[in-house]
Amino acid sequence: MDERIREAIFPVAIYSKSGVIEGAELLKEPCDLQIGLSEQHLITVRGKGSIVLDFGRELHASVRILTLGADGGEAQVRIRTGESVSEACAELGQKNAGNYHALRDIRTKILIYSDQEFLQTGFRFVRIDFEEEKTVVLKAVLATQIRRDLHAAGGFECDDERVNEIFRVAKRTLELNMQNYIWDGIKRDRLVWIGDMHPETTAICCLFGSDRSVERSLDYTTSHTPLPQWMNGIPSYTCWWLIILHDYYLQNGDKAYLEKNKDYLEGAVRLLNDCVSEKGEITVEALFDWPSNNSADEKIGIYAIWALAARYAFVLFEELALDTELCVRMTEKLARNRNITVEKFKQCEAMLVYAGLKKPSESFAFLTEHGAKGFSTFMSYYLLVAIAQTDAARAVALMKEYYGAMLDLGATTFWEDFNLDWVKGSAPITRLPKAGENDIHGDFGDHCYVGFRHSLCHGWSCGPVSFLIKSIGGIEILAPGCKKMRVNPVAAGLKYYKITYPTPFGCIEIELKDGRITKKIPDGIEVVG
């Protein structure tokens, strides 16, 4: 059953228009969405022209056009959507602009007395070109947003408005990708990439405690990946499935759901163990993240994911009364591998810390060298957590440097990837570049996200949500269902904050005010440490 809602969103601004378009400003005014024969709220287009509408923020939506009249009963138009102005105005093939998995650039007819919807994708801007010498009369052009009616119990607010804005945008990025299943990005494929879901699942636990989209996505992947296949065809993604299952079980303590996955879990761990040599090396090709792909460091990042999966497998096997010898054996083999020196990619180093393979203080200088340069959106949570274990205030500052740069470039959701080296000389996504400026959307990107194919609303970039709630809040779950926890908040250079974290027993509330941190813990939770 599709539980999503449909919501009418009107444009907030007209970026540009050409030709004769009378009453264009009326497009920004909400109106009743019904065509009638005595309409007064009308926009008249006389001949060829174009208009670019700005909806103010990224949406997962379709484009809806209400047409009263057109010469001859119909008119040909071209409709283009874009996450940036430049994408909305690009020709197909220009800087990799295209209809990738979701249509966003079409030629079609609009008809008299019609209410039509076109496209369904992620966008902020819509360009309509009227391609014939005809008079066309419109009542409205709007977006029909398609989303779930989500209400978060968890939250974060503080005295630093820049931090608050980063949190809000990260949260919105996540929620737009929490459709019936968890997606990577709303503009492209709607696949369930289990290996990319951990940052989203972690943030979902921090905001909602649990959500059906997580279980649907986990169940979909197991049902469509019979053993001995790798999830999404990538061995490390099976590791991530195990890690997600562990973290989700710790949060909610749903033993029945864990039991449901018992056989698959045991079979997956056997597969993973078979890929670890006696020297502790991973013997299959896998993927860590795209920026580090095919580098020597990538092998170290993959090794860290395997080690984390082995450790978590032990916990789950104990919960299920399975023989843990297999998990112990895999962990012992992995411990023999000492070739774990990262040369370049900060995210690979951060994963060593996150997996407990390296002390945070030993990695701090490497992770903070040149500030937030070298950060990765997908790996931002692990980077921030690793840095915060040595200096939480420094982690907050680097988050502001990295994510704040996207905000300054017009982001209303966070991106598939981002490199601070792209910033200098680049125009924001809210306008076309001037002569000599770079196009932050069309001129950059790599691997599978070159140019305009680059997604500017990618769920895995929501790392600030869980960092600010869980890491600054010092929240650690020690027993399934949050029955035993550590709650050791840090000030992180802030003067005030309020953190709310959902558990099966109710919300934990943490407040920093006047130099003093207070905690409210629901009954039923044993707090240690």
Secondary structure, 3 states (H helix, E strand, C coil): CCCCEEEEECCCEEEEEEEEEECHHHHHCCCCCCCCCCCCCCEEEEEEEEEEEEEEEEEEEEEEEEEEEEHHHEEEEEEEEECCHHHHCCCCCHHHCCCCCCCCEEEEEEECCEEEEEEEEEEEEEEEEECCCCEEEEEEEEEEEEECCCCCCCEEEECCHHHHHHHHHHHHHHHHHECCCECCECCCCCCCCHHHCHHHHHHHHHHHCCCHHHHHHHHHHHHCCCCCCCHHHCHHHHHHHHHHHHHHHHHHCCHHHHHHCHHHHHHHHHHHHHCECCCCCECCCCCCCCCCCCCHHHHHHHHHHHHHHHHHHHHHHHHCCCCCHHHHHHHHHHHCCCCCCCCCCHHHHHHHHHCCCCCHHHHHHHHHCCCCCCCCCCCHHHHHHHHHCCCHHHHHHHHHHHHHHHHHCCCCCCCCCCCHHHCCCEECCCCCCCCCCEECCCCCCCCCCCHHHCCCCEHHHCHHHHHHHHHCCCEEEEEHHHCEEEECCCCCCCCCEEEEEEECCEEEEEEEECCEEEEECCCCCEECC
